[in-house]
Amino acid sequence: MEIEVRLFVFDDEGGIFSLDKKRYDAAVEHREPLPEFKGQSIKLAGAMLMRQGDQPATLEEVYGQFVYFDQDGFVDEEKLAAATCHTDKDLGREYHNEFIWTPDASDVEKIKAVLG
């Protein structure tokens, strides 16, 4: 079984485009910036794909978060840590993480369309 994560950026007009995971990871690790996102916040979705043998990959899970970039184009480490804080726990209906968004059915359909 092989798991792959693909990243997608949703723009303010509802459009969607792929974001290379290696480039994103480099910006998270402060090795290489993403200058196109300097000083911005983006709406990022991750799609977890699972492939078994020769079978086509299946979309297993989609998650969303708001990612903040500093003035150099690197991912803001503190805000990224806050986005992932408590994601492994059920903290009840009253808990709200301002860095997380939940993709709806329309968002998932857009991701599926890009995946082909």
N, C-alpha and C positions, 0 to 999 in steps of 0.2 A: 504494500500500500504506500502510495506517494501522496504527500500533502504539499500543496503550493498555495501561497498567498499572493493575490493580485490586488493592487491598489488603484483606486479611482478617486478623482477630484470632481466634486459637484460645484459648478459655478453659480453665481447669483441668479442667472437666468434659467436655471434648471438643467443646463447642459452637463455633460459628463465626459471626462477624458481620462485615459490611463496615465498612471505615474509609475515610472520604473522603480521597482522595489530596491534595487541596488543603489540607485541615486538617492532615494529617500533614506535608506539605512546609513549612507555616508553622511547625510546632513544631520541625522540623529546623533551619530558618533563624532560629529564635528571634524570630519576628515575632508569633506567637499561640500560647499554650500549649494543651495538651489537658488540662484540669484533671481529667478523669475518670481519667487515668493518673498523677497526681502521685505521685512516689516509687515507682513500680512498674516491673516488667519485664513486657513482653508478648511473646507468641509471635506473630510477624507473618509472613504469607505474602504474596508478591507473585505475581500471575498476569499473564503477558504475553499479551495477545490481539492477533491479527493479523486485519485486515479488508482484503479486496481488492474494490474496487468495491462492488457491491450484495450481495455474498455475506455470509452470516452470519459473525461473528467466530469464529475458531478459537483454542483454547487452545494456545499454543506452548511455554510454559515456566512452571514454578512453582518458586519459590525460597523459602527460609525463613530468618529470623534472629530473634534475641532482641533486642528494643529496650528500652533503659533510659531512664527519664524522671527528671528531677531533681525536687526538691520544689516547683518552680513549674509543672511539667507540660511542660517543654521536653525534647527529645531530648538525651541526654548525648552530646556531640560526640566525646569521646575513645573511648567505647565503640562509637559508630557507625563511626568510622574503623577501629577494630580489627575490626569485623564485615566490612568491605569489603576489608580488607588481604589481599592474595594471592589474591583470588577469581578472578583471571584466569590463574593458574598452576596446574599440576599439581605439587603438592609431595610426592606419594607417600602411601602408606597410613598412615604414622606421623604425618602432619600433622593436627592437630586445632585447629579454631577454635571456641572456647567460645561464640562469639556466633552461630554458624550452626547451623541444624537442617535436615534434609532431609525435606521432606514425603513421606509414604508414599502408597501407592495409595488408602488410605482418606481421607487428607487431601485428595488431589486430587479424589476423588469428592464430598466435601463442598463443595469450591469449585465444581465443576461444577453441583451442585444449586443453590447460591446464584446462580450466573450464569444458570441457567435453560436 
